[in-house]
Amino acid sequence: MMPTEISIRQAELILKLYELRREPVMRQARSYIGGAFLPASADELVSLVASGKQEGAYILQVYGYWDMVAGFALHGALEPALIYDVCQEMYFQYAKIHPHLAGFREKMNLPEWMRNIERIVEGSPEGRARLNTMLRNVQEMAKRREVTADN
């Protein structure tokens, strides 16, 4: 099957987005979000974001990036199926905030915060299945950290 002009443009956009992920500060932010960041409650998430510390900036940078990518898909610049295939990290990082998202939105009076990610991740049966897998992975991470902290 020959690629269409639209599929070539989407591939080019994905590659540009990948380049942005490699920027040094974004790498640090992604390392924090993918690693140490694991809020246990909406209050903790609010505290981190509102702290004025580097971690809060990292949260806003990474989630803002993924919300932008999801927005591209919602507005036709990228196919949601392409996002599903090449942006697994977004699903994992969304799973880290998912249990606290409604509370965060309420406490911060930001009802639309991360709405694009939510729509893409939860907008298909495949996305919801991946989210459920990622939620289980995040729960296992939290359990391992508790065990390590107790020892």
N, C-alpha and C positions, 0 to 999 in steps of 0.2 A: 504494500500500500504506500503510495506516495504521500509525503507530508504536504499539508496544505499551508498556504501563507499564514493562516491563523495559528496553526499548530507550531510553526516555526517561530512566530512572534511570541507565543506563550513559552516556548523553550528558552528563547532569549531572555524573557522577563524572569523566568525561574533562575537562570544563570546569574543575572544581575542581582537578584535577591540573595542568592548564595554568596556572591561576592560581598554583599553588605554584612552577612553573617560572619564573615572572616575578618572584618574590621577589628582591630585590637581591643577597643573598649567593649564592643559587642561580644567578642569572645569571652572576655572577663564576666560580662553580665550573664551570658548564656551558661558559663561554667557555674556561677552562683545559683542560677535558677534551676539548672539541671542537677545540682549537687546539694549544697547545704540548705537551700531554701525548701522548707517543708512546714508551712504554717499549720498550726493545730486548731485554729479557730479564726472566725471573721475578725475578732478583736485583735489577734496577733497580726493578721494581714493588714488591718488598718494601721496598727502601730508601726509596722515596718514601712509602709508606704508614706506615712505622715512623719516619719522620724527625721527627715532631712539628711539622713546618712546615705552613704554610697549604696547600701543594699536597697534602699527605697528607690533610688535612681535606676538601679539595675532592674528592679521589678517593672517599673514604668517603661523602661527602654525595651525590654524583651517582650512584654505583653503588648505594648504599643506596636511593635514590629509585627507580631503575629496577627493582631487585630487588623492591621493594614493589609497584610497578605490575604486574610480571609475576606476583607472588603473588596479586594481586587476580584476574587472569585464571585462574590455576590453581585458585582456590577459588570460581570462578563469579560474581564480582562484575562482571567484564568478559569479553566474548567475546574469545578469542585473535585472531580475524579482525579485530576492531575495533582491537586493539593493533597488528596488522600494518598496518592502513590509516592509523592516525593517529600512530604513535610510531616513525617511521623513525629518529629520532635514537638511540633505544635500540639499534638494530641496528648503527649506525655506532660508537657508543661501546663496545658489546660487542666489536666486531671489533678494537678497539684493545687489549683485554686477552686476547682469545681465545687467541693463540699462547702466552701465558705463564700461563694460568689454572691448568693442572694443576700446574706448578712452584710457583706462588704458594701454592696450597692446601697443597701438601706442605710447603714451607718454613715457612709460618705455622701449620701444623697446624689449618687451617680447611677441612676436606673439603667443607663445604656452602656455602662462600662463593660467592655469585652463582649458586646452583643454580636459583633461579626464572627468572632471565634465560636461563640456558642451556637450560632446559626449553622456554621459550616460543620462543626464537630457533631452536633446533635441533629443535624438536618437530614441524615440518611441512616438506614439500618446498619450499613457498614461502619459509619462514623460512630454510632452509638455502641456498636459491638467493640470497636477499638477502644472507645472511651472506657467501657466496662473493664476491659483488659488492663488498661493503664491505671484505672482506679485501684484495681487489685494489686498492681505492681507498686503503686505509691503506698498502699496500706502495708505491704510487706516491708518496704523501705522503713516506714515509721516503726514497725515492730522491731526490726533489726537495730535501729538506732536506740530504741528503749532498752533492749537487751545489752547493747554495748555501753550505754550510759549507766546501767545498773551494775555493771561489772567493774 
